[in-house]
Amino acid sequence: MSSTSFFTCGVFGEAHKHAEDFYNNLLLSMAMSECVLKLTTAEKQYKTAILQNDNITAERKRLEIEACKLSLQFTANFLDNVDEINK
């Protein structure tokens, strides 16, 4: 959504802010969902690589798993800080 709005105050201004918040939450939820899907796929591929003794693929998938977990942890910390600010 655009950061500039014709409606800046009153009922329409509040509605605009709520719509923007909803959009941002929806976007963040979608990104987290994609990250979780990548994580589960990488975990399955990692297990397969381990069973097949494919050390190169296993290491790549281990790093991918670590990156996904760090991304989710960062997002959780960010949301926790946003909640603290909004209190």
PDB file of N, CA, C and O in Angstrom:
ATOM      1  N   MET A   1       0.851  -1.182   0.000  1.00  0.00           N
ATOM      2  CA  MET A   1       0.000   0.000   0.000  1.00  0.00           C
ATOM      3  C   MET A   1       0.893   1.240   0.000  1.00  0.00           C
ATOM      4  O   MET A   1       2.051   1.192   0.416  1.00  0.00           O
ATOM      5  N   SER A   2       0.352   2.302  -0.455  1.00  0.00           N
ATOM      6  CA  SER A   2       1.088   3.548  -0.510  1.00  0.00           C
ATOM      7  C   SER A   2       1.199   4.162   0.877  1.00  0.00           C
ATOM      8  O   SER A   2       0.269   4.095   1.680  1.00  0.00           O
ATOM      9  N   SER A   3       2.358   4.763   1.142  1.00  0.00           N
ATOM     10  CA  SER A   3       2.535   5.395   2.449  1.00  0.00           C
ATOM     11  C   SER A   3       1.856   6.759   2.512  1.00  0.00           C
ATOM     12  O   SER A   3       1.634   7.292   3.600  1.00  0.00           O
ATOM     13  N   THR A   4       1.527   7.323   1.362  1.00  0.00           N
ATOM     14  CA  THR A   4       0.792   8.587   1.339  1.00  0.00           C
ATOM     15  C   THR A   4      -0.671   8.275   1.073  1.00  0.00           C
ATOM     16  O   THR A   4      -1.010   7.464   0.212  1.00  0.00           O
ATOM     17  N   SER A   5      -1.513   8.930   1.824  1.00  0.00           N
ATOM     18  CA  SER A   5      -2.934   8.648   1.706  1.00  0.00           C
ATOM     19  C   SER A   5      -3.718   9.944   1.737  1.00  0.00           C
ATOM     20  O   SER A   5      -3.348  10.908   2.407  1.00  0.00           O
ATOM     21  N   PHE A   6      -4.795   9.940   1.004  1.00  0.00           N
ATOM     22  CA  PHE A   6      -5.698  11.076   1.032  1.00  0.00           C
ATOM     23  C   PHE A   6      -6.366  11.173   2.394  1.00  0.00           C
ATOM     24  O   PHE A   6      -6.628  12.267   2.893  1.00  0.00           O
ATOM     25  N   PHE A   7      -6.642  10.004   2.995  1.00  0.00           N
ATOM     26  CA  PHE A   7      -7.299   9.954   4.290  1.00  0.00           C
ATOM     27  C   PHE A   7      -6.238   9.892   5.381  1.00  0.00           C
ATOM     28  O   PHE A   7      -5.551   8.882   5.538  1.00  0.00           O
ATOM     29  N   THR A   8      -6.110  10.985   6.134  1.00  0.00           N
ATOM     30  CA  THR A   8      -5.079  11.018   7.174  1.00  0.00           C
ATOM     31  C   THR A   8      -5.657  11.103   8.581  1.00  0.00           C
ATOM     32  O   THR A   8      -4.936  10.893   9.556  1.00  0.00           O
ATOM     33  N   CYS A   9      -6.917  11.401   8.698  1.00  0.00           N
ATOM     34  CA  CYS A   9      -7.503  11.491  10.034  1.00  0.00           C
ATOM     35  C   CYS A   9      -8.956  11.036   9.984  1.00  0.00           C
ATOM     36  O   CYS A   9      -9.544  10.858   8.917  1.00  0.00           O
ATOM     37  N   GLY A  10      -9.501  10.858  11.160  1.00  0.00           N
ATOM     38  CA  GLY A  10     -10.899  10.445  11.244  1.00  0.00           C
ATOM     39  C   GLY A  10     -11.076   8.962  10.987  1.00  0.00           C
ATOM     40  O   GLY A  10     -10.121   8.185  11.026  1.00  0.00           O
ATOM     41  N   VAL A  11     -12.288   8.596  10.731  1.00  0.00           N
ATOM     42  CA  VAL A  11     -12.657   7.193  10.540  1.00  0.00           C
ATOM     43  C   VAL A  11     -11.922   6.596   9.337  1.00  0.00           C
ATOM     44  O   VAL A  11     -11.435   5.467   9.405  1.00  0.00           O
ATOM     45  N   PHE A  12     -11.843   7.345   8.248  1.00  0.00           N
ATOM     46  CA  PHE A  12     -11.174   6.822   7.059  1.00  0.00           C
ATOM     47  C   PHE A  12      -9.669   6.690   7.272  1.00  0.00           C
ATOM     48  O   PHE A  12      -9.046   5.771   6.740  1.00  0.00           O
ATOM     49  N   GLY A  13      -9.091   7.589   8.035  1.00  0.00           N
ATOM     50  CA  GLY A  13      -7.675   7.486   8.375  1.00  0.00           C
ATOM     51  C   GLY A  13      -7.393   6.242   9.203  1.00  0.00           C
ATOM     52  O   GLY A  13      -6.401   5.548   8.979  1.00  0.00           O
ATOM     53  N   GLU A  14      -8.274   5.964  10.163  1.00  0.00           N
ATOM     54  CA  GLU A  14      -8.129   4.753  10.973  1.00  0.00           C
ATOM     55  C   GLU A  14      -8.285   3.502  10.118  1.00  0.00           C
ATOM     56  O   GLU A  14      -7.533   2.539  10.270  1.00  0.00           O
ATOM     57  N   ALA A  15      -9.256   3.523   9.228  1.00  0.00           N
ATOM     58  CA  ALA A  15      -9.481   2.373   8.347  1.00  0.00           C
ATOM     59  C   ALA A  15      -8.261   2.145   7.452  1.00  0.00           C
ATOM     60  O   ALA A  15      -7.855   1.009   7.207  1.00  0.00           O
ATOM     61  N   HIS A  16      -7.691   3.242   6.975  1.00  0.00           N
ATOM     62  CA  HIS A  16      -6.491   3.132   6.143  1.00  0.00           C
ATOM     63  C   HIS A  16      -5.342   2.514   6.937  1.00  0.00           C
ATOM     64  O   HIS A  16      -4.632   1.651   6.422  1.00  0.00           O
ATOM     65  N   LYS A  17      -5.155   2.942   8.169  1.00  0.00           N
ATOM     66  CA  LYS A  17      -4.087   2.393   9.010  1.00  0.00           C
ATOM     67  C   LYS A  17      -4.322   0.917   9.276  1.00  0.00           C
ATOM     68  O   LYS A  17      -3.387   0.119   9.215  1.00  0.00           O
ATOM     69  N   HIS A  18      -5.559   0.547   9.571  1.00  0.00           N
ATOM     70  CA  HIS A  18      -5.879  -0.863   9.816  1.00  0.00           C
ATOM     71  C   HIS A  18      -5.635  -1.710   8.564  1.00  0.00           C
ATOM     72  O   HIS A  18      -5.130  -2.829   8.656  1.00  0.00           O
ATOM     73  N   ALA A  19      -5.990  -1.178   7.409  1.00  0.00           N
ATOM     74  CA  ALA A  19      -5.769  -1.902   6.153  1.00  0.00           C
ATOM     75  C   ALA A  19      -4.274  -2.081   5.892  1.00  0.00           C
ATOM     76  O   ALA A  19      -3.844  -3.146   5.449  1.00  0.00           O
ATOM     77  N   GLU A  20      -3.493  -1.059   6.160  1.00  0.00           N
ATOM     78  CA  GLU A  20      -2.042  -1.139   5.994  1.00  0.00           C
ATOM     79  C   GLU A  20      -1.441  -2.164   6.957  1.00  0.00           C
ATOM     80  O   GLU A  20      -0.590  -2.962   6.564  1.00  0.00           O
ATOM     81  N   ASP A  21      -1.883  -2.144   8.214  1.00  0.00           N
ATOM     82  CA  ASP A  21      -1.408  -3.116   9.204  1.00  0.00           C
ATOM     83  C   ASP A  21      -1.762  -4.539   8.772  1.00  0.00           C
ATOM     84  O   ASP A  21      -0.945  -5.453   8.886  1.00  0.00           O
ATOM     85  N   PHE A  22      -2.981  -4.714   8.280  1.00  0.00           N
ATOM     86  CA  PHE A  22      -3.415  -6.027   7.811  1.00  0.00           C
ATOM     87  C   PHE A  22      -2.536  -6.504   6.659  1.00  0.00           C
ATOM     88  O   PHE A  22      -2.111  -7.660   6.633  1.00  0.00           O
ATOM     89  N   TYR A  23      -2.268  -5.625   5.719  1.00  0.00           N
ATOM     90  CA  TYR A  23      -1.418  -5.950   4.573  1.00  0.00           C
ATOM     91  C   TYR A  23      -0.025  -6.366   5.039  1.00  0.00           C
ATOM     92  O   TYR A  23       0.511  -7.374   4.580  1.00  0.00           O
ATOM     93  N   ASN A  24       0.552  -5.599   5.939  1.00  0.00           N
ATOM     94  CA  ASN A  24       1.892  -5.919   6.431  1.00  0.00           C
ATOM     95  C   ASN A  24       1.918  -7.253   7.170  1.00  0.00           C
ATOM     96  O   ASN A  24       2.854  -8.035   7.000  1.00  0.00           O
ATOM     97  N   ASN A  25       0.905  -7.520   7.984  1.00  0.00           N
ATOM     98  CA  ASN A  25       0.822  -8.795   8.693  1.00  0.00           C
ATOM     99  C   ASN A  25       0.642  -9.960   7.729  1.00  0.00           C
ATOM    100  O   ASN A  25       1.232 -11.024   7.914  1.00  0.00           O
ATOM    101  N   LEU A  26      -0.171  -9.756   6.706  1.00  0.00           N
ATOM    102  CA  LEU A  26      -0.396 -10.790   5.706  1.00  0.00           C
ATOM    103  C   LEU A  26       0.897 -11.098   4.945  1.00  0.00           C
ATOM    104  O   LEU A  26       1.220 -12.261   4.702  1.00  0.00           O
ATOM    105  N   LEU A  27       1.617 -10.069   4.579  1.00  0.00           N
ATOM    106  CA  LEU A  27       2.882 -10.229   3.868  1.00  0.00           C
ATOM    107  C   LEU A  27       3.902 -10.969   4.734  1.00  0.00           C
ATOM    108  O   LEU A  27       4.593 -11.866   4.250  1.00  0.00           O
ATOM    109  N   LEU A  28       3.997 -10.604   5.988  1.00  0.00           N
ATOM    110  CA  LEU A  28       4.924 -11.254   6.908  1.00  0.00           C
ATOM    111  C   LEU A  28       4.531 -12.710   7.138  1.00  0.00           C
ATOM    112  O   LEU A  28       5.395 -13.585   7.191  1.00  0.00           O
ATOM    113  N   SER A  29       3.253 -12.970   7.273  1.00  0.00           N
ATOM    114  CA  SER A  29       2.773 -14.344   7.455  1.00  0.00           C
ATOM    115  C   SER A  29       3.102 -15.206   6.246  1.00  0.00           C
ATOM    116  O   SER A  29       3.499 -16.362   6.392  1.00  0.00           O
ATOM    117  N   MET A  30       2.940 -14.652   5.066  1.00  0.00           N
ATOM    118  CA  MET A  30       3.251 -15.392   3.840  1.00  0.00           C
ATOM    119  C   MET A  30       4.743 -15.696   3.763  1.00  0.00           C
ATOM    120  O   MET A  30       5.127 -16.803   3.387  1.00  0.00           O
ATOM    121  N   ALA A  31       5.574 -14.745   4.107  1.00  0.00           N
ATOM    122  CA  ALA A  31       7.019 -14.961   4.084  1.00  0.00           C
ATOM    123  C   ALA A  31       7.425 -16.041   5.089  1.00  0.00           C
ATOM    124  O   ALA A  31       8.268 -16.887   4.791  1.00  0.00           O
ATOM    125  N   MET A  32       6.827 -16.008   6.270  1.00  0.00           N
ATOM    126  CA  MET A  32       7.139 -17.024   7.279  1.00  0.00           C
ATOM    127  C   MET A  32       6.653 -18.400   6.819  1.00  0.00           C
ATOM    128  O   MET A  32       7.336 -19.401   7.036  1.00  0.00           O
ATOM    129  N   SER A  33       5.497 -18.454   6.198  1.00  0.00           N
ATOM    130  CA  SER A  33       4.965 -19.715   5.699  1.00  0.00           C
ATOM    131  C   SER A  33       5.897 -20.316   4.645  1.00  0.00           C
ATOM    132  O   SER A  33       6.176 -21.515   4.669  1.00  0.00           O
ATOM    133  N   GLU A  34       6.372 -19.490   3.733  1.00  0.00           N
ATOM    134  CA  GLU A  34       7.310 -19.949   2.712  1.00  0.00           C
ATOM    135  C   GLU A  34       8.605 -20.454   3.342  1.00  0.00           C
ATOM    136  O   GLU A  34       9.173 -21.451   2.897  1.00  0.00           O
ATOM    137  N   CYS A  35       9.061 -19.768   4.369  1.00  0.00           N
ATOM    138  CA  CYS A  35      10.284 -20.167   5.059  1.00  0.00           C
ATOM    139  C   CYS A  35      10.106 -21.528   5.730  1.00  0.00           C
ATOM    140  O   CYS A  35      11.008 -22.365   5.686  1.00  0.00           O
ATOM    141  N   VAL A  36       8.966 -21.749   6.340  1.00  0.00           N
ATOM    142  CA  VAL A  36       8.688 -23.038   6.989  1.00  0.00           C
ATOM    143  C   VAL A  36       8.620 -24.153   5.945  1.00  0.00           C
ATOM    144  O   VAL A  36       9.121 -25.252   6.183  1.00  0.00           O
ATOM    145  N   LEU A  37       8.007 -23.881   4.789  1.00  0.00           N
ATOM    146  CA  LEU A  37       7.958 -24.873   3.721  1.00  0.00           C
ATOM    147  C   LEU A  37       9.364 -25.215   3.223  1.00  0.00           C
ATOM    148  O   LEU A  37       9.681 -26.383   2.997  1.00  0.00           O
ATOM    149  N   LYS A  38      10.202 -24.193   3.054  1.00  0.00           N
ATOM    150  CA  LYS A  38      11.592 -24.428   2.642  1.00  0.00           C
ATOM    151  C   LYS A  38      12.337 -25.242   3.693  1.00  0.00           C
ATOM    152  O   LYS A  38      13.132 -26.123   3.365  1.00  0.00           O
ATOM    153  N   LEU A  39      12.073 -24.939   4.948  1.00  0.00           N
ATOM    154  CA  LEU A  39      12.732 -25.652   6.046  1.00  0.00           C
ATOM    155  C   LEU A  39      12.362 -27.131   6.028  1.00  0.00           C
ATOM    156  O   LEU A  39      13.242 -27.987   6.120  1.00  0.00           O
ATOM    157  N   THR A  40      11.086 -27.440   5.913  1.00  0.00           N
ATOM    158  CA  THR A  40      10.673 -28.852   5.925  1.00  0.00           C
ATOM    159  C   THR A  40      11.208 -29.601   4.698  1.00  0.00           C
ATOM    160  O   THR A  40      11.594 -30.766   4.797  1.00  0.00           O
ATOM    161  N   THR A  41      11.227 -28.932   3.555  1.00  0.00           N
ATOM    162  CA  THR A  41      11.783 -29.552   2.351  1.00  0.00           C
ATOM    163  C   THR A  41      13.272 -29.809   2.519  1.00  0.00           C
ATOM    164  O   THR A  41      13.760 -30.885   2.177  1.00  0.00           O
ATOM    165  N   ALA A  42      13.987 -28.836   3.039  1.00  0.00           N
ATOM    166  CA  ALA A  42      15.434 -28.986   3.241  1.00  0.00           C
ATOM    167  C   ALA A  42      15.740 -30.087   4.252  1.00  0.00           C
ATOM    168  O   ALA A  42      16.715 -30.821   4.092  1.00  0.00           O
ATOM    169  N   GLU A  43      14.921 -30.207   5.284  1.00  0.00           N
ATOM    170  CA  GLU A  43      15.128 -31.269   6.276  1.00  0.00           C
ATOM    171  C   GLU A  43      14.948 -32.653   5.644  1.00  0.00           C
ATOM    172  O   GLU A  43      15.717 -33.571   5.928  1.00  0.00           O
ATOM    173  N   LYS A  44      13.945 -32.797   4.798  1.00  0.00           N
ATOM    174  CA  LYS A  44      13.733 -34.077   4.110  1.00  0.00           C
ATOM    175  C   LYS A  44      14.906 -34.385   3.177  1.00  0.00           C
ATOM    176  O   LYS A  44      15.388 -35.517   3.127  1.00  0.00           O
ATOM    177  N   GLN A  45      15.360 -33.369   2.440  1.00  0.00           N
ATOM    178  CA  GLN A  45      16.475 -33.558   1.519  1.00  0.00           C
ATOM    179  C   GLN A  45      17.771 -33.853   2.280  1.00  0.00           C
ATOM    180  O   GLN A  45      18.614 -34.615   1.805  1.00  0.00           O
ATOM    181  N   TYR A  46      17.924 -33.260   3.436  1.00  0.00           N
ATOM    182  CA  TYR A  46      19.099 -33.512   4.274  1.00  0.00           C
ATOM    183  C   TYR A  46      19.115 -34.973   4.726  1.00  0.00           C
ATOM    184  O   TYR A  46      20.143 -35.644   4.632  1.00  0.00           O
ATOM    185  N   LYS A  47      17.975 -35.461   5.216  1.00  0.00           N
ATOM    186  CA  LYS A  47      17.889 -36.857   5.664  1.00  0.00           C
ATOM    187  C   LYS A  47      18.180 -37.819   4.520  1.00  0.00           C
ATOM    188  O   LYS A  47      18.871 -38.820   4.706  1.00  0.00           O
ATOM    189  N   THR A  48      17.651 -37.514   3.332  1.00  0.00           N
ATOM    190  CA  THR A  48      17.907 -38.352   2.161  1.00  0.00           C
ATOM    191  C   THR A  48      19.393 -38.345   1.812  1.00  0.00           C
ATOM    192  O   THR A  48      19.961 -39.393   1.506  1.00  0.00           O
ATOM    193  N   ALA A  49      20.018 -37.186   1.855  1.00  0.00           N
ATOM    194  CA  ALA A  49      21.443 -37.085   1.531  1.00  0.00           C
ATOM    195  C   ALA A  49      22.297 -37.857   2.537  1.00  0.00           C
ATOM    196  O   ALA A  49      23.285 -38.488   2.162  1.00  0.00           O
ATOM    197  N   ILE A  50      21.917 -37.808   3.805  1.00  0.00           N
ATOM    198  CA  ILE A  50      22.644 -38.556   4.839  1.00  0.00           C
ATOM    199  C   ILE A  50      22.535 -40.061   4.564  1.00  0.00           C
ATOM    200  O   ILE A  50      23.528 -40.786   4.631  1.00  0.00           O
ATOM    201  N   LEU A  51      21.320 -40.518   4.254  1.00  0.00           N
ATOM    202  CA  LEU A  51      21.115 -41.939   3.982  1.00  0.00           C
ATOM    203  C   LEU A  51      21.886 -42.408   2.747  1.00  0.00           C
ATOM    204  O   LEU A  51      22.300 -43.564   2.667  1.00  0.00           O
ATOM    205  N   GLN A  52      22.072 -41.509   1.794  1.00  0.00           N
ATOM    206  CA  GLN A  52      22.778 -41.849   0.556  1.00  0.00           C
ATOM    207  C   GLN A  52      24.276 -41.536   0.640  1.00  0.00           C
ATOM    208  O   GLN A  52      24.997 -41.670  -0.349  1.00  0.00           O
ATOM    209  N   ASN A  53      24.738 -41.123   1.816  1.00  0.00           N
ATOM    210  CA  ASN A  53      26.150 -40.759   2.029  1.00  0.00           C
ATOM    211  C   ASN A  53      26.629 -39.671   1.063  1.00  0.00           C
ATOM    212  O   ASN A  53      27.779 -39.680   0.624  1.00  0.00           O
ATOM    213  N   ASP A  54      25.746 -38.750   0.746  1.00  0.00           N
ATOM    214  CA  ASP A  54      26.079 -37.615  -0.123  1.00  0.00           C
ATOM    215  C   ASP A  54      26.440 -36.436   0.772  1.00  0.00           C
ATOM    216  O   ASP A  54      25.590 -35.616   1.119  1.00  0.00           O
ATOM    217  N   ASN A  55      27.708 -36.366   1.136  1.00  0.00           N
ATOM    218  CA  ASN A  55      28.162 -35.366   2.106  1.00  0.00           C
ATOM    219  C   ASN A  55      28.042 -33.929   1.604  1.00  0.00           C
ATOM    220  O   ASN A  55      27.764 -33.022   2.388  1.00  0.00           O
ATOM    221  N   ILE A  56      28.247 -33.718   0.321  1.00  0.00           N
ATOM    222  CA  ILE A  56      28.187 -32.357  -0.227  1.00  0.00           C
ATOM    223  C   ILE A  56      26.755 -31.823  -0.141  1.00  0.00           C
ATOM    224  O   ILE A  56      26.526 -30.711   0.335  1.00  0.00           O
ATOM    225  N   THR A  57      25.801 -32.623  -0.606  1.00  0.00           N
ATOM    226  CA  THR A  57      24.397 -32.204  -0.534  1.00  0.00           C
ATOM    227  C   THR A  57      23.944 -32.069   0.914  1.00  0.00           C
ATOM    228  O   THR A  57      23.215 -31.138   1.255  1.00  0.00           O
ATOM    229  N   ALA A  58      24.376 -32.996   1.765  1.00  0.00           N
ATOM    230  CA  ALA A  58      23.998 -32.936   3.181  1.00  0.00           C
ATOM    231  C   ALA A  58      24.485 -31.631   3.814  1.00  0.00           C
ATOM    232  O   ALA A  58      23.753 -30.998   4.574  1.00  0.00           O
ATOM    233  N   GLU A  59      25.708 -31.234   3.505  1.00  0.00           N
ATOM    234  CA  GLU A  59      26.246 -29.985   4.071  1.00  0.00           C
ATOM    235  C   GLU A  59      25.486 -28.778   3.548  1.00  0.00           C
ATOM    236  O   GLU A  59      25.188 -27.855   4.307  1.00  0.00           O
ATOM    237  N   ARG A  60      25.171 -28.775   2.269  1.00  0.00           N
ATOM    238  CA  ARG A  60      24.400 -27.664   1.689  1.00  0.00           C
ATOM    239  C   ARG A  60      23.025 -27.565   2.353  1.00  0.00           C
ATOM    240  O   ARG A  60      22.566 -26.472   2.685  1.00  0.00           O
ATOM    241  N   LYS A  61      22.383 -28.696   2.540  1.00  0.00           N
ATOM    242  CA  LYS A  61      21.052 -28.700   3.153  1.00  0.00           C
ATOM    243  C   LYS A  61      21.129 -28.324   4.631  1.00  0.00           C
ATOM    244  O   LYS A  61      20.227 -27.668   5.152  1.00  0.00           O
ATOM    245  N   ARG A  62      22.196 -28.734   5.305  1.00  0.00           N
ATOM    246  CA  ARG A  62      22.378 -28.352   6.710  1.00  0.00           C
ATOM    247  C   ARG A  62      22.477 -26.834   6.825  1.00  0.00           C
ATOM    248  O   ARG A  62      21.882 -26.231   7.718  1.00  0.00           O
ATOM    249  N   LEU A  63      23.229 -26.224   5.917  1.00  0.00           N
ATOM    250  CA  LEU A  63      23.356 -24.755   5.920  1.00  0.00           C
ATOM    251  C   LEU A  63      22.022 -24.081   5.579  1.00  0.00           C
ATOM    252  O   LEU A  63      21.685 -23.041   6.145  1.00  0.00           O
ATOM    253  N   GLU A  64      21.274 -24.675   4.659  1.00  0.00           N
ATOM    254  CA  GLU A  64      19.959 -24.136   4.302  1.00  0.00           C
ATOM    255  C   GLU A  64      19.003 -24.220   5.491  1.00  0.00           C
ATOM    256  O   GLU A  64      18.241 -23.289   5.752  1.00  0.00           O
ATOM    257  N   ILE A  65      19.051 -25.339   6.204  1.00  0.00           N
ATOM    258  CA  ILE A  65      18.221 -25.514   7.396  1.00  0.00           C
ATOM    259  C   ILE A  65      18.580 -24.470   8.449  1.00  0.00           C
ATOM    260  O   ILE A  65      17.701 -23.861   9.060  1.00  0.00           O
ATOM    261  N   GLU A  66      19.868 -24.274   8.651  1.00  0.00           N
ATOM    262  CA  GLU A  66      20.326 -23.290   9.634  1.00  0.00           C
ATOM    263  C   GLU A  66      19.861 -21.883   9.255  1.00  0.00           C
ATOM    264  O   GLU A  66      19.428 -21.114  10.113  1.00  0.00           O
ATOM    265  N   ALA A  67      19.952 -21.555   7.973  1.00  0.00           N
ATOM    266  CA  ALA A  67      19.524 -20.229   7.504  1.00  0.00           C
ATOM    267  C   ALA A  67      18.025 -20.026   7.722  1.00  0.00           C
ATOM    268  O   ALA A  67      17.596 -18.952   8.142  1.00  0.00           O
ATOM    269  N   CYS A  68      17.240 -21.046   7.440  1.00  0.00           N
ATOM    270  CA  CYS A  68      15.784 -20.948   7.642  1.00  0.00           C
ATOM    271  C   CYS A  68      15.451 -20.759   9.113  1.00  0.00           C
ATOM    272  O   CYS A  68      14.604 -19.939   9.466  1.00  0.00           O
ATOM    273  N   LYS A  69      16.123 -21.524   9.970  1.00  0.00           N
ATOM    274  CA  LYS A  69      15.865 -21.404  11.407  1.00  0.00           C
ATOM    275  C   LYS A  69      16.255 -20.026  11.933  1.00  0.00           C
ATOM    276  O   LYS A  69      15.544 -19.443  12.750  1.00  0.00           O
ATOM    277  N   LEU A  70      17.391 -19.508  11.459  1.00  0.00           N
ATOM    278  CA  LEU A  70      17.810 -18.171  11.875  1.00  0.00           C
ATOM    279  C   LEU A  70      16.831 -17.103  11.383  1.00  0.00           C
ATOM    280  O   LEU A  70      16.553 -16.135  12.092  1.00  0.00           O
ATOM    281  N   SER A  71      16.320 -17.281  10.183  1.00  0.00           N
ATOM    282  CA  SER A  71      15.338 -16.339   9.636  1.00  0.00           C
ATOM    283  C   SER A  71      14.069 -16.331  10.473  1.00  0.00           C
ATOM    284  O   SER A  71      13.528 -15.269  10.780  1.00  0.00           O
ATOM    285  N   LEU A  72      13.597 -17.510  10.839  1.00  0.00           N
ATOM    286  CA  LEU A  72      12.401 -17.598  11.678  1.00  0.00           C
ATOM    287  C   LEU A  72      12.652 -17.013  13.064  1.00  0.00           C
ATOM    288  O   LEU A  72      11.783 -16.348  13.629  1.00  0.00           O
ATOM    289  N   GLN A  73      13.834 -17.261  13.608  1.00  0.00           N
ATOM    290  CA  GLN A  73      14.170 -16.725  14.928  1.00  0.00           C
ATOM    291  C   GLN A  73      14.252 -15.193  14.881  1.00  0.00           C
ATOM    292  O   GLN A  73      13.767 -14.512  15.785  1.00  0.00           O
ATOM    293  N   PHE A  74      14.867 -14.662  13.825  1.00  0.00           N
ATOM    294  CA  PHE A  74      14.951 -13.212  13.665  1.00  0.00           C
ATOM    295  C   PHE A  74      13.557 -12.604  13.577  1.00  0.00           C
ATOM    296  O   PHE A  74      13.276 -11.586  14.211  1.00  0.00           O
ATOM    297  N   THR A  75      12.687 -13.229  12.791  1.00  0.00           N
ATOM    298  CA  THR A  75      11.326 -12.720  12.634  1.00  0.00           C
ATOM    299  C   THR A  75      10.571 -12.750  13.950  1.00  0.00           C
ATOM    300  O   THR A  75       9.858 -11.803  14.282  1.00  0.00           O
ATOM    301  N   ALA A  76      10.724 -13.838  14.704  1.00  0.00           N
ATOM    302  CA  ALA A  76      10.055 -13.938  16.006  1.00  0.00           C
ATOM    303  C   ALA A  76      10.550 -12.853  16.958  1.00  0.00           C
ATOM    304  O   ALA A  76       9.752 -12.241  17.667  1.00  0.00           O
ATOM    305  N   ASN A  77      11.857 -12.612  16.979  1.00  0.00           N
ATOM    306  CA  ASN A  77      12.410 -11.555  17.830  1.00  0.00           C
ATOM    307  C   ASN A  77      11.910 -10.187  17.393  1.00  0.00           C
ATOM    308  O   ASN A  77      11.590  -9.342  18.229  1.00  0.00           O
ATOM    309  N   PHE A  78      11.841  -9.967  16.080  1.00  0.00           N
ATOM    310  CA  PHE A  78      11.343  -8.700  15.551  1.00  0.00           C
ATOM    311  C   PHE A  78       9.896  -8.468  15.980  1.00  0.00           C
ATOM    312  O   PHE A  78       9.544  -7.384  16.443  1.00  0.00           O
ATOM    313  N   LEU A  79       9.059  -9.503  15.822  1.00  0.00           N
ATOM    314  CA  LEU A  79       7.657  -9.372  16.203  1.00  0.00           C
ATOM    315  C   LEU A  79       7.506  -9.149  17.699  1.00  0.00           C
ATOM    316  O   LEU A  79       6.625  -8.404  18.128  1.00  0.00           O
ATOM    317  N   ASP A  80       8.350  -9.783  18.493  1.00  0.00           N
ATOM    318  CA  ASP A  80       8.317  -9.586  19.937  1.00  0.00           C
ATOM    319  C   ASP A  80       8.643  -8.142  20.283  1.00  0.00           C
ATOM    320  O   ASP A  80       8.007  -7.552  21.156  1.00  0.00           O
ATOM    321  N   ASN A  81       9.633  -7.569  19.599  1.00  0.00           N
ATOM    322  CA  ASN A  81       9.995  -6.170  19.833  1.00  0.00           C
ATOM    323  C   ASN A  81       8.883  -5.223  19.389  1.00  0.00           C
ATOM    324  O   ASN A  81       8.625  -4.213  20.044  1.00  0.00           O
ATOM    325  N   VAL A  82       8.232  -5.546  18.285  1.00  0.00           N
ATOM    326  CA  VAL A  82       7.114  -4.713  17.810  1.00  0.00           C
ATOM    327  C   VAL A  82       5.988  -4.753  18.842  1.00  0.00           C
ATOM    328  O   VAL A  82       5.375  -3.727  19.136  1.00  0.00           O
ATOM    329  N   ASP A  83       5.717  -5.941  19.390  1.00  0.00           N
ATOM    330  CA  ASP A  83       4.672  -6.057  20.416  1.00  0.00           C
ATOM    331  C   ASP A  83       5.016  -5.227  21.642  1.00  0.00           C
ATOM    332  O   ASP A  83       4.137  -4.597  22.232  1.00  0.00           O
ATOM    333  N   GLU A  84       6.289  -5.220  22.033  1.00  0.00           N
ATOM    334  CA  GLU A  84       6.715  -4.420  23.186  1.00  0.00           C
ATOM    335  C   GLU A  84       6.538  -2.933  22.926  1.00  0.00           C
ATOM    336  O   GLU A  84       6.127  -2.187  23.815  1.00  0.00           O
ATOM    337  N   ILE A  85       6.848  -2.500  21.707  1.00  0.00           N
ATOM    338  CA  ILE A  85       6.719  -1.085  21.346  1.00  0.00           C
ATOM    339  C   ILE A  85       5.252  -0.664  21.351  1.00  0.00           C
ATOM    340  O   ILE A  85       4.917   0.440  21.781  1.00  0.00           O
ATOM    341  N   ASN A  86       4.377  -1.554  20.871  1.00  0.00           N
ATOM    342  CA  ASN A  86       2.955  -1.215  20.752  1.00  0.00           C
ATOM    343  C   ASN A  86       2.202  -1.267  22.073  1.00  0.00           C
ATOM    344  O   ASN A  86       1.032  -0.886  22.121  1.00  0.00           O
ATOM    345  N   LYS A  87       2.827  -1.721  23.131  1.00  0.00           N
ATOM    346  CA  LYS A  87       2.135  -1.789  24.434  1.00  0.00           C
ATOM    347  C   LYS A  87       1.980  -0.439  25.051  1.00  0.00           C
ATOM    348  O   LYS A  87       1.423  -0.319  26.141  1.00  0.00           O
TER     349      LYS A  87
END
